[in-house]
């Protein structure tokens, strides 16, 4: 028994030491698994197979990039673990000689990467039909063969190099015996071929990173998100495994990864490259913000006996799913409900909902303001069909990651610029490129457009701020940023939408500077605060509308009846909070889990509370437009790219949703509609 316990202790000790040695390979493999098996990762693979079925040239390039990337990460994991597990390290000794497990573990774990790709493709094939199914099966078979071939190639490499050394074609390699990995003695240097491999890997990484900086949108879209991520993880693994792990541990020093993270955190005080730097016209002050009441009046008919109905629209956050869903619903409403024309006064968006509302509004601007220019027919959803995730992934894992360890800010390395540039390019065919205009230019001489309200959250206070041409300081507790004193007033529409959709990790917090004080322009802008996703405060956008309606009524607005359309992206039923008797605390990670769980639940609870408050106040004048819980659209990913399959599902669900609410909406828009009794129950937008 004692012998068994001693053996178990040695095995556990070796396992822990091996985990410390292989910290970076294990972390990169876990990240790759998380990315590939996430809803966005699965849909990125579906995009690749769809293109595979539609375009032979893109088919070849897309699969080659993905195959190269998965092989690069697999070889990187194998090569790093091969030396990390066989080299002598003073502080982390392992038993010698290396057994079968230590020889084959690097080979097998490296092959896991293409195996995970193949597994996802097989699952995609099972869920598909026709040519798409055949393409997915074919691609899965290729990656399966790659996963099987890599360990065999690694196994054959040793004997081949031994024969080359025996024949005098190359020098013998330390750390190898009889063609198999063996212990690299403490006094033995790392073989030259390994040093060259590391140097080439880091050099290629720098080359790819430089190209990502030069072509931050187009190049990642060509390579695609999955390949971009896997290549970046391979580069990070090589650097971390040999520079931060192998070298210090061989020298008897502690692992450098914690120190590097500490240095990166400390440098954050001086290398913030997410500061807003708009082009400012210092020749004149911006026009004053608009009075919400004055804007409302233009949507009211001449005074009559009945209070006219005015439509207010709120759209929830949720990445590209919320954006596409919102745009699809708005398009369908515009096409199907003619009574909507001229009745929509204000649009309140959060995160992806903000992008969807802004996209629809940009297309409406081309229609309602033809004097601003002409453009070919275009739908908002057409522009949202582009790939916005690849540029963000490239920025996150390449140039913006490097920025964390450079002690001065480089504005061009701000990864949020790639997202903004992608949105601007998506609407470049619209008159005047509306996503490149400031809000002042966007609304100039277009009085018939609904006012856009983009909700964001202030990091330093946790308060809501609303980015709009309307004077919203009364509902934002004085935290208005659009009066002309701050850089936000001079940003493009795409930049303002980005503030509302800054949900980490893909989109960093944005630093807003003060550019004017006391009516005078400042010589040097002063950083004042940071903005993140509006969903941190209220993910529904409803709170802003309710507060604004209260402000307009208290200011003496003529009688009007607000009809609130809530475009819901979260496919779950909004209900009253549960009672204490219905709750039970989780036993998992009660300390850290309680903190993180509370933050996540508060985000959703604010949105639910706002919706319930709207229903209790306005009853049947509140109409929800939800995604059907059992629909294919409800399974759409929350990232920033959608496959054709998902887009078709969202478009089809939008038709169903609008047909479902159309009778209730037409009823509420009638001039003689019966008054609504305030009620806490759902009405008009009940889920199927």
Secondary structure, 3 states (H helix, E strand, C coil): CHHHHHHHHHHHHHHHHHHHHCHHHHHHHHHHHHHHHCHHHHHHHHHHHHHHHHCHHHHHHHHHHHHHHHHHHHHHHHHHHHHHCCECCCCCCCCCCCCHHHHHHHHHHHHHHHHHHHHHHHHHHHCCCHHHHHHHHHHHHHHHHHHHHHHHHHHHHHHHHHHHHHCCCCCCCCCEECCEECCECCCCCCCHHHHHHHHHHHHHHHHHHHHHHHCCCHHHHHHCHHHHHHHHHHHHHHHHHHHHHHHHHHCCCCCCHHHHHHHHHHHCCCCCCCECCCCCCCCCCCCCCECHHHHHHCCCCCCCCCCEEEEEEEECCCHHHHHHHHHHHHHHHHHHCHHHCCCEEEEEEECHHHHHHHHHHHHHHHHHCHHHCCCCCCCHHHHCCCCCHHHHHHHHHCHHHHHCCCCCCCHHHCCHHHHHHHHHHHCCCCCCCHHHCCHHHHHCCCCCCCEEEEEEEECCCCCEEEECCECCCCCCCCCCCCCCCEHHHHCCHHHHHHHHCCCCCCCCCEEEEEEEECCEEEEEEEEEEEEEEHHHCCCCCHHHHHHHHHHHHHCCCCCEEEEEEEECCCCCCCCCCCCHHHCCCCCCCCCHHHHHHHHHHHHHHHHHHHHHHHHHHHHHHEEEECCCCCCHHHHCCCCCCCCHHHHHHHHHHHHHHHHHHHHHHHHHHCCCCCCCCCCCCCCCCCCC
